[in-house]
Amino acid sequence: MINISDLPKQDILPGFEGKFVHTSSMTIGRFVIEKGAILPAHSHVHEQVSQVLEGQFELTIDGQTHIYEVGMVAVIPSNIVHSGKAITDCVIMDVFVPVREEYKVIGL
């Protein structure tokens, strides 16, 4: 059993704080994001599924922008450019496949 509150916090970007669980094939991340925080345009080899748990987040995927609210899920295919902005303070749960090695904390 893993209690998310026991995991170390990692500052990923300004206004983005993450906690991560890794398996042999995926990474699950819980992000606490400050209102107004910007996710710059980027892409990665990882497939990504994002669910808004709290708040509102504007997400642009492959040129299409939508505002995601509680319960909504975004699917981001591998190597697709995406970016975003926190409309409110929010919490987002992301699943990445394969593992996001750069999010592993040394010693855990």
Buried (B, 14 or more C-beta within 10 A) or exposed (E): EEEEEEBEEBEBEEBBBBBBBBEEEBBBBBBBBEEEBBBEEEBBEBBBBBBBEBBBBBBBBEEEEEEBBEEBEBEBEEEBEBBBBBBEBBBBBBBBBEBBEEBEEEEE
